[in-house]
């Protein structure tokens, strides 16, 4: 049976490129239940003490089955459980055979003892009678008036009684022999048809005839010969009976094994996949049972073996066909699941294409698209499990991107709202940041010292940057000047001003310096190129808080 699993594995790999399918848990549970029931039945028949080898092997096989189940090797577990059931069935039949033998021996011994007891009672009665007559003869001899005739009559009676007692004595072993012959015939009725049985009957008849003729020495010799013949006949009957019992047990075991295999075949839907083989097995099994009923044990075993061979073929065909069918169903299920997973990921990606997700979580969105491409390619090449796993990975990336975007958007809105409370500042939302622009005379002309009237502005900015939900954001401080004066001087002044703002936020605002970057850009990035107040507009401090 072990080759079935390997054969199935080969077919699956060749046809579908799939892993070995697992045996149905219902089948495994049923096989465990059948094996345990067989072992329990064997235990009730005292198989543990009568046939310890078979009983112990069945228990070990069931333990192997449980260990294999715990290790996840379900096919091997089912095979061990199946073997445990078969071995337990063998233990059951052998235990029954032993009980039958004990019953026959017990009956024989009881019958034998009753016959012996009967003849011993008869002999005791004869001895009592002899004693009575001898006492009468003694009284007659002592009596002075006793006649010669009475004395002779009593003497004759004593002689006759001694003869009868001797005959009774010799008949006792003959009765035992006849009883043993009767028991022998009960043990093995077919013994009556043998020449040995006829010789025993003739020997017993000769002894009886010699006893009747009062040829006691010849009778004693004949009894010895008869005892030898009867004992030999009994031994022959026991041997034949044991051979017959063994043949019967073997036939019963073969039938039991075949029935288990047919049940296995039926589980694998052999009636659908291997109807001819299943029908052949059932027919042979029916014939085996019929022959067993009429005591044709060898023929019964042969029919059971033929049934087993047919049942094995049915299992081999049905198991492969059933697992192939189940493998195809599993493959179809995986294909459907993979297709649905890939389509679902595609729809989710499309739904987020026009949202802020691709901009705010560009990397995660790209990873999700890459996973979708992998899943789509795997689906096309029928690598369904890979497609499912890649789709799940893409969903995970997209889910994280959406969550991060929602979180960032929510926090960004909070940042915009909080920033609008900063005095002397304008707030503008940008793609990945919030711009806080502070214009006006933040610094005196040509100076890098922050004007006092803007302390409140930067104090509020520092308070916002210290808030827990904004602490992870990086901040860029850009200082811009007007185009008046020398460009290099303007750049140096703007750098000094940016450093001053950074120092204020660190010292007064208690903002970590690692979050702050200062940049002096001079007049290089004007926001107004004409107009009466363009110089004032261009002279500004831009605080850029990155929200990605």
C-alpha positions as CSV (number, residue, x, y, z in Angstrom):
1,X,0.0,0.0,0.0
2,X,2.9,2.3,0.6
3,X,3.6,2.9,-3.1
4,X,0.2,4.6,-3.6
5,X,1.2,7.9,-2.0
6,X,4.4,8.0,-4.1
7,X,2.5,7.1,-7.2
8,X,0.1,9.9,-6.5
9,X,2.9,12.4,-5.9
10,X,4.4,11.5,-9.2
11,X,1.2,12.0,-11.1
12,X,0.5,15.3,-9.4
13,X,4.0,16.6,-10.2
14,X,3.8,15.5,-13.8
15,X,0.3,16.7,-14.6
16,X,-0.2,19.7,-12.4
17,X,3.2,20.6,-11.0
18,X,1.5,20.7,-7.6
19,X,2.5,19.4,-4.2
20,X,1.3,16.1,-2.8
21,X,-2.3,16.4,-1.8
22,X,-3.2,15.7,1.8
23,X,-5.4,12.7,2.7
24,X,-8.8,13.8,3.9
25,X,-9.0,14.3,7.7
26,X,-12.3,12.4,7.8
27,X,-10.6,9.4,6.3
28,X,-7.7,9.6,8.8
29,X,-10.1,9.9,11.7
30,X,-12.2,6.9,10.4
31,X,-9.0,4.8,10.0
32,X,-7.9,5.7,13.5
33,X,-11.3,4.7,14.9
34,X,-11.3,1.4,13.1
35,X,-7.8,0.5,14.3
36,X,-8.6,1.5,17.9
37,X,-11.8,-0.6,17.8
38,X,-10.0,-3.6,16.4
39,X,-7.4,-3.3,19.2
40,X,-10.1,-3.0,21.8
41,X,-11.9,-6.1,20.5
42,X,-8.6,-8.0,20.6
43,X,-8.0,-6.9,24.2
44,X,-11.4,-8.1,25.2
45,X,-10.4,-11.6,23.9
46,X,-7.3,-11.5,26.1
47,X,-5.1,-11.2,23.0
48,X,-2.5,-9.2,25.0
49,X,-1.6,-12.4,27.0
50,X,-2.5,-15.1,24.4
51,X,-0.9,-13.6,21.3
52,X,1.4,-10.8,22.7
53,X,3.4,-10.5,19.5
54,X,0.5,-9.5,17.2
55,X,-1.2,-7.4,19.9
56,X,1.9,-5.5,20.7
57,X,2.7,-4.9,17.1
58,X,-0.8,-3.5,16.5
59,X,-0.5,-1.1,19.4
60,X,3.0,0.1,18.2
61,X,1.6,0.7,14.7
62,X,-1.2,2.8,16.1
63,X,1.4,4.8,18.1
64,X,3.4,5.3,15.0
65,X,0.3,6.6,13.3
66,X,-0.3,9.1,16.0
67,X,3.3,10.3,15.9
68,X,3.2,10.7,12.1
69,X,0.0,12.7,12.5
70,X,1.6,15.1,15.0
71,X,4.6,15.5,12.6
72,X,2.2,16.4,9.8
73,X,2.8,13.3,7.7
74,X,-0.9,12.5,7.1
75,X,-0.4,9.8,4.4
76,X,2.1,7.9,6.5
77,X,-0.2,8.2,9.5
78,X,-3.1,6.7,7.6
79,X,-0.9,3.8,6.4
80,X,0.3,3.0,9.9
81,X,-3.3,3.1,11.2
82,X,-4.5,0.8,8.4
83,X,-1.7,-1.7,9.2
84,X,-2.6,-1.5,12.9
85,X,-6.1,-2.5,12.1
86,X,-5.0,-5.5,10.0
87,X,-2.6,-6.8,12.6
88,X,-5.3,-6.4,15.3
89,X,-7.7,-8.5,13.2
90,X,-5.0,-11.2,13.1
91,X,-4.7,-11.1,16.9
92,X,-8.5,-11.4,17.2
93,X,-8.7,-14.5,15.1
94,X,-5.7,-16.2,16.8
95,X,-7.2,-15.4,20.3
96,X,-10.5,-16.9,19.2
97,X,-8.7,-20.0,18.0
98,X,-7.0,-20.3,21.4
99,X,-10.2,-20.0,23.3
100,X,-11.8,-22.7,21.1
101,X,-8.9,-25.1,21.8
102,X,-9.2,-24.5,25.6
103,X,-13.0,-25.2,25.4
104,X,-12.4,-28.5,23.6
105,X,-9.8,-29.6,26.1
106,X,-12.0,-28.7,29.1
107,X,-14.9,-30.6,27.7
108,X,-12.8,-33.7,26.9
109,X,-11.3,-33.7,30.4
110,X,-14.7,-33.4,32.1
111,X,-16.2,-36.2,30.0
112,X,-13.2,-38.4,30.6
113,X,-13.4,-38.0,34.3
114,X,-17.1,-38.8,34.5
115,X,-16.6,-42.1,32.7
116,X,-13.7,-43.0,34.9
117,X,-15.7,-42.1,38.0
118,X,-18.6,-44.3,36.8
119,X,-16.4,-47.4,36.4
120,X,-14.7,-46.8,39.7
121,X,-18.0,-46.7,41.5
122,X,-19.0,-50.0,39.8
123,X,-15.7,-51.5,40.9
124,X,-16.3,-50.3,44.5
125,X,-19.7,-51.8,44.5
126,X,-18.3,-55.2,43.3
127,X,-15.7,-55.2,46.0
128,X,-18.3,-54.5,48.7
129,X,-20.4,-57.4,47.3
130,X,-17.3,-59.7,47.4
131,X,-16.6,-58.7,51.1
132,X,-20.2,-59.5,52.0
133,X,-20.1,-63.0,50.4
134,X,-16.7,-63.7,52.0
135,X,-18.2,-62.8,55.4
136,X,-21.1,-65.1,54.8
137,X,-18.7,-67.9,53.8
138,X,-16.7,-67.4,56.9
139,X,-19.7,-67.6,59.2
140,X,-20.9,-70.7,57.4
141,X,-17.5,-72.4,58.0
142,X,-17.6,-71.4,61.7
143,X,-21.1,-72.8,62.1
144,X,-21.1,-76.4,63.3
145,X,-24.4,-77.1,61.6
146,X,-23.5,-75.6,58.2
147,X,-23.9,-77.9,55.4
148,X,-21.4,-78.9,52.8
149,X,-23.7,-77.7,50.1
150,X,-24.0,-74.1,51.4
151,X,-20.3,-73.9,51.7
152,X,-19.8,-75.0,48.1
153,X,-22.4,-72.5,46.9
154,X,-20.7,-69.6,48.7
155,X,-17.3,-70.6,47.3
156,X,-18.7,-70.7,43.8
157,X,-20.3,-67.3,44.3
158,X,-17.0,-65.9,45.4
159,X,-15.2,-67.3,42.4
160,X,-17.8,-65.9,40.1
161,X,-17.7,-62.5,41.8
162,X,-13.9,-62.4,41.5
163,X,-14.2,-63.2,37.8
164,X,-16.7,-60.4,37.4
165,X,-14.6,-58.0,39.4
166,X,-11.6,-58.8,37.2
167,X,-13.8,-58.2,34.1
168,X,-14.9,-54.9,35.6
169,X,-11.4,-54.0,36.3
170,X,-10.4,-54.6,32.7
171,X,-13.4,-52.9,31.4
172,X,-12.5,-49.6,33.2
173,X,-9.5,-48.8,30.9
174,X,-11.6,-50.0,27.9
175,X,-14.3,-47.5,28.9
176,X,-11.6,-44.8,29.1
177,X,-10.4,-45.7,25.7
178,X,-13.9,-45.7,24.2
179,X,-14.4,-42.3,25.9
180,X,-11.2,-40.9,24.4
181,X,-12.2,-42.3,21.0
182,X,-15.5,-40.5,21.3
183,X,-13.8,-37.3,22.2
184,X,-11.4,-37.8,19.3
185,X,-14.4,-38.1,16.9
186,X,-15.9,-34.9,18.4
187,X,-12.6,-33.1,18.0
188,X,-12.2,-34.1,14.3
189,X,-15.3,-35.9,12.9
190,X,-13.5,-36.8,9.7
191,X,-11.3,-39.2,11.7
192,X,-14.1,-41.8,11.4
193,X,-13.4,-42.2,7.7
194,X,-9.8,-43.2,8.3
195,X,-8.2,-46.7,8.5
196,X,-6.7,-45.7,11.8
197,X,-10.1,-45.3,13.3
198,X,-11.1,-48.8,12.0
199,X,-8.1,-50.4,13.6
200,X,-8.9,-48.7,16.9
201,X,-12.4,-50.0,16.8
202,X,-11.1,-53.6,16.0
203,X,-8.6,-53.4,18.8
204,X,-11.3,-52.4,21.4
205,X,-13.6,-55.1,20.1
206,X,-10.8,-57.7,20.5
207,X,-10.3,-56.6,24.1
208,X,-14.0,-56.8,24.9
209,X,-14.2,-60.3,23.4
210,X,-11.2,-61.5,25.4
211,X,-12.7,-60.1,28.6
212,X,-15.9,-62.0,27.8
213,X,-14.0,-65.1,27.2
214,X,-12.2,-64.6,30.6
215,X,-8.8,-64.6,28.8
216,X,-7.5,-62.0,31.2
217,X,-3.7,-62.2,30.4
218,X,-4.4,-61.9,26.7
219,X,-6.9,-59.1,27.4
220,X,-4.3,-57.1,29.4
221,X,-1.8,-57.4,26.5
222,X,-4.5,-56.3,24.0
223,X,-5.5,-53.4,26.2
224,X,-1.9,-52.1,26.0
225,X,-1.9,-52.3,22.2
226,X,-5.3,-50.7,22.1
227,X,-4.1,-47.8,24.3
228,X,-1.2,-47.1,22.0
229,X,-3.6,-47.1,18.9
230,X,-6.1,-44.8,20.7
231,X,-3.5,-42.4,21.8
232,X,-2.0,-42.2,18.3
233,X,-5.5,-41.7,16.9
234,X,-6.1,-38.8,19.3
235,X,-2.9,-37.2,18.4
236,X,-3.7,-37.5,14.8
237,X,-7.1,-35.9,15.4
238,X,-5.6,-33.1,17.3
239,X,-3.0,-32.4,14.6
240,X,-5.7,-32.5,11.9
241,X,-7.9,-30.3,14.0
242,X,-5.1,-27.8,14.6
243,X,-4.4,-27.8,10.9
244,X,-8.0,-27.2,10.1
245,X,-8.3,-24.5,12.8
246,X,-5.2,-22.8,11.4
247,X,-6.7,-23.0,7.9
248,X,-10.0,-21.6,9.2
249,X,-8.2,-18.8,11.0
250,X,-6.1,-17.9,7.9
251,X,-9.2,-17.9,5.8
252,X,-11.0,-15.6,8.4
253,X,-8.0,-13.3,8.5
254,X,-7.8,-13.1,4.7
255,X,-11.5,-12.3,4.6
256,X,-11.1,-9.6,7.4
257,X,-8.1,-8.0,5.6
258,X,-10.0,-8.0,2.3
259,X,-13.1,-6.3,3.9
260,X,-10.8,-3.5,5.2
261,X,-9.2,-3.0,1.8
262,X,-12.6,-3.0,0.1
263,X,-13.8,-0.3,2.6
264,X,-10.7,1.7,1.7
265,X,-11.5,1.3,-2.0
266,X,-15.1,2.5,-1.4
267,X,-13.8,5.5,0.4
268,X,-11.9,6.4,-2.7
269,X,-15.0,6.0,-4.8
270,X,-13.9,2.8,-6.4
271,X,-17.4,2.2,-7.6
272,X,-16.9,5.2,-9.9
273,X,-13.2,5.0,-10.7
274,X,-12.6,1.2,-10.7
275,X,-16.0,-0.5,-10.8
276,X,-14.8,-3.7,-12.5
277,X,-12.0,-4.3,-10.0
278,X,-14.4,-3.6,-7.1
279,X,-17.1,-5.9,-8.4
280,X,-14.4,-8.6,-8.9
281,X,-13.2,-8.2,-5.3
282,X,-16.8,-8.3,-3.9
283,X,-17.6,-11.5,-5.9
284,X,-14.5,-13.3,-4.7
285,X,-15.2,-12.2,-1.1
286,X,-18.7,-13.5,-1.2
287,X,-17.4,-16.8,-2.5
288,X,-14.8,-16.9,0.3
289,X,-17.5,-16.5,2.9
290,X,-19.7,-19.2,1.4
291,X,-16.8,-21.7,1.3
292,X,-15.9,-20.7,4.9
293,X,-19.5,-21.6,6.0
294,X,-19.1,-25.1,4.6
295,X,-15.7,-25.6,6.1
296,X,-13.8,-25.5,2.8
297,X,-11.1,-23.4,4.4
298,X,-8.3,-23.7,1.8
299,X,-10.7,-22.8,-1.0
300,X,-12.0,-19.9,1.2
301,X,-8.5,-18.5,1.7
302,X,-7.7,-18.8,-2.0
303,X,-10.9,-16.9,-2.9
304,X,-10.2,-14.3,-0.2
305,X,-6.7,-13.8,-1.5
306,X,-8.1,-13.3,-5.0
307,X,-10.5,-10.8,-3.6
308,X,-7.7,-9.0,-1.8
309,X,-5.7,-8.8,-5.0
310,X,-8.7,-7.4,-6.9
311,X,-9.4,-5.0,-4.0
312,X,-5.7,-3.8,-4.0
313,X,-6.0,-3.0,-7.7
314,X,-9.2,-1.1,-7.1
315,X,-7.6,0.9,-4.4
316,X,-4.5,1.6,-6.6
317,X,-6.7,2.9,-9.4
318,X,-9.3,4.7,-7.3
319,X,-6.8,6.3,-5.0
320,X,-4.9,7.8,-7.9
321,X,-8.0,8.9,-9.7
322,X,-9.6,10.3,-6.5
323,X,-6.5,12.3,-5.6
324,X,-6.0,13.4,-9.1
325,X,-9.6,14.6,-9.1
326,X,-9.1,16.3,-5.7
327,X,-5.8,17.8,-6.9
328,X,-7.6,19.2,-10.0
329,X,-10.3,20.7,-7.8
330,X,-7.6,22.2,-5.5
331,X,-5.8,23.6,-8.6
332,X,-9.1,25.1,-9.9
333,X,-9.8,26.6,-6.5
334,X,-6.3,28.1,-6.3
335,X,-6.7,29.4,-9.9
336,X,-10.0,31.1,-9.0
337,X,-8.5,32.5,-5.8
338,X,-5.4,33.8,-7.6
339,X,-7.5,35.4,-10.3
340,X,-9.8,37.1,-7.8
341,X,-6.8,38.3,-5.7
342,X,-5.0,39.8,-8.8
343,X,-8.2,41.4,-10.0
344,X,-9.0,42.8,-6.6
345,X,-5.5,44.3,-6.2
346,X,-5.8,45.9,-9.7
347,X,-9.1,47.5,-8.8
348,X,-7.7,48.8,-5.5
349,X,-4.6,50.3,-7.2
350,X,-6.8,51.9,-9.9
351,X,-9.0,53.4,-7.1
352,X,-6.0,55.1,-5.5
353,X,-4.4,56.3,-8.7
354,X,-6.0,59.7,-8.5
355,X,-5.7,60.2,-4.8
356,X,-2.8,61.6,-2.7
357,X,-1.5,58.1,-2.1
358,X,0.9,57.9,-5.1
359,X,2.3,61.3,-4.1
360,X,2.5,61.0,-0.4
361,X,3.5,57.4,-0.2
362,X,5.3,57.0,-3.6
363,X,7.6,54.2,-2.5
364,X,4.9,52.0,-1.0
365,X,2.6,52.6,-4.0
366,X,5.4,51.6,-6.3
367,X,6.0,48.4,-4.3
368,X,2.3,47.6,-4.5
369,X,2.4,48.0,-8.3
370,X,5.5,45.9,-8.5
371,X,3.8,43.2,-6.5
372,X,0.8,43.4,-8.8
373,X,3.0,42.9,-11.8
374,X,4.6,39.9,-10.2
375,X,1.1,38.4,-9.3
376,X,-0.1,39.0,-12.8
377,X,2.9,37.3,-14.4
378,X,2.5,34.4,-11.9
379,X,-1.2,34.0,-12.8
380,X,-0.3,33.9,-16.5
381,X,2.2,31.1,-15.9
382,X,-0.2,29.2,-13.7
383,X,1.9,29.7,-10.6
384,X,-1.3,30.3,-8.5
385,X,0.2,30.2,-5.1
386,X,2.8,32.7,-6.0
387,X,0.1,34.9,-7.5
388,X,-1.9,34.7,-4.3
389,X,1.1,35.5,-2.2
390,X,2.2,38.4,-4.4
391,X,-1.3,39.8,-4.4
392,X,-1.4,39.7,-0.6
393,X,1.9,41.4,-0.5
394,X,0.7,44.1,-2.8
395,X,-2.4,44.6,-0.7
396,X,-0.3,45.0,2.3
397,X,1.9,47.7,0.7
398,X,-1.2,49.5,-0.6
399,X,-2.9,49.3,2.8
400,X,0.1,50.7,4.5
401,X,0.3,53.5,1.9
402,X,-3.4,54.4,2.4
403,X,-3.1,54.3,6.2
404,X,0.1,56.4,6.1
405,X,-1.6,58.9,3.6
406,X,-4.7,59.2,5.8
407,X,-2.5,59.7,8.8
408,X,-0.3,62.2,7.1
409,X,-3.3,64.1,5.6
410,X,-4.9,64.2,9.0
411,X,-1.8,65.4,10.7
412,X,-1.1,67.8,7.9
413,X,-4.5,69.3,8.3
414,X,-3.8,69.7,12.0
415,X,-0.5,71.3,11.2
416,X,-2.1,73.8,8.8
417,X,-4.8,74.6,11.4
418,X,-2.2,75.1,14.2
419,X,0.2,77.1,11.9
420,X,-2.6,79.6,11.1
421,X,-2.4,80.8,14.7
422,X,1.2,82.0,14.2
423,X,1.2,85.8,14.3
424,X,2.6,87.8,11.4
425,X,2.8,84.6,9.2
426,X,0.9,83.2,6.2
427,X,0.4,79.5,5.8
428,X,0.3,77.6,2.5
429,X,-0.2,73.9,1.9
430,X,2.2,72.3,-0.5
431,X,2.5,68.8,-2.0
432,X,4.7,67.2,0.7
433,X,5.0,70.1,3.1
434,X,3.5,73.1,4.8
435,X,5.0,76.5,4.1
436,X,4.9,79.1,6.8
437,X,6.0,82.5,5.3
438,X,7.1,85.3,7.6
439,X,7.5,88.6,5.7
440,X,8.3,92.2,6.8
441,X,11.1,93.6,8.9
442,X,12.0,90.4,10.6
443,X,15.6,91.7,10.6
444,X,16.9,95.3,10.5
445,X,18.5,96.4,7.2
446,X,21.8,94.5,6.8
447,X,21.4,92.8,10.2
448,X,21.3,89.2,11.2
449,X,19.7,89.9,14.6
450,X,16.1,88.9,15.0
451,X,13.8,91.8,15.8
452,X,12.0,91.5,19.2
453,X,8.6,92.1,17.7
454,X,8.9,88.7,15.9
455,X,9.9,86.7,19.0
456,X,6.2,85.8,19.6
457,X,6.0,84.5,16.0
458,X,8.9,82.1,16.5
459,X,7.9,81.2,20.0
460,X,4.6,80.0,18.6
461,X,6.3,78.2,15.8
462,X,8.6,76.4,18.3
463,X,5.6,75.4,20.4
464,X,3.9,73.8,17.3
465,X,7.1,72.0,16.4
466,X,7.3,70.5,19.9
467,X,3.8,69.0,19.7
468,X,4.0,65.2,19.8
469,X,2.2,64.6,16.4
470,X,4.6,66.9,14.6
471,X,7.9,65.9,16.3
472,X,9.0,63.6,13.5
473,X,8.8,66.3,10.8
474,X,11.9,67.9,9.4
475,X,12.1,71.7,9.1
476,X,13.9,73.8,6.5
477,X,14.6,77.4,7.3
478,X,15.1,79.5,4.2
479,X,16.1,83.2,4.4
480,X,15.6,85.3,1.4
481,X,16.6,88.9,0.7
482,X,15.7,91.6,-1.8
483,X,17.8,92.3,-4.8
484,X,19.2,95.5,-3.4
485,X,22.9,95.5,-2.7
486,X,25.6,93.0,-3.6
487,X,24.4,89.5,-4.3
488,X,27.3,87.9,-2.4
489,X,26.6,90.1,0.6
490,X,22.9,89.3,0.4
491,X,23.7,85.6,0.4
492,X,25.9,85.9,3.4
493,X,23.4,88.0,5.3
494,X,20.6,85.5,4.4
495,X,22.7,82.6,5.8
496,X,23.3,84.5,9.0
497,X,19.6,85.3,9.3
498,X,18.6,81.6,8.7
499,X,21.1,80.6,11.4
500,X,19.6,83.1,13.8
501,X,16.1,81.7,13.3
502,X,17.5,78.2,13.9
503,X,19.3,79.3,17.0
504,X,16.2,80.9,18.4
505,X,14.1,77.8,17.8
506,X,16.7,75.6,19.5
507,X,17.4,78.0,22.4
508,X,14.0,79.5,23.0
509,X,11.7,77.1,21.2
510,X,13.4,73.9,22.6
511,X,13.3,72.3,19.2
512,X,15.9,69.6,18.4
513,X,18.7,71.0,16.2
514,X,18.8,67.7,14.3
515,X,15.4,68.5,12.8
516,X,16.4,72.0,11.6
517,X,18.2,72.9,8.4
518,X,19.2,76.5,7.7
519,X,19.7,77.8,4.2
520,X,20.6,81.3,3.1
521,X,19.4,81.8,-0.5
522,X,19.9,85.6,-0.8
523,X,18.1,87.1,-3.8
524,X,18.1,84.0,-5.9
525,X,14.4,83.0,-5.4
526,X,12.2,86.1,-5.7
527,X,8.5,85.7,-5.5
528,X,7.8,89.1,-7.0
529,X,9.6,90.5,-10.0
530,X,7.8,93.8,-10.3
531,X,5.6,96.2,-8.4
532,X,6.2,98.9,-5.9
533,X,6.6,96.5,-2.9
534,X,8.4,93.7,-4.6
535,X,11.5,94.2,-2.5
536,X,9.5,93.9,0.7
537,X,7.8,90.8,-0.6
538,X,11.0,89.1,-1.6
539,X,12.6,89.9,1.8
540,X,11.2,87.0,3.8
541,X,11.7,83.9,6.0
542,X,10.2,80.6,4.7
543,X,9.7,77.8,7.2
544,X,9.1,74.6,5.2
545,X,7.8,71.7,7.4
546,X,8.1,68.4,5.5
547,X,5.1,66.2,6.1
548,X,6.1,63.1,4.2
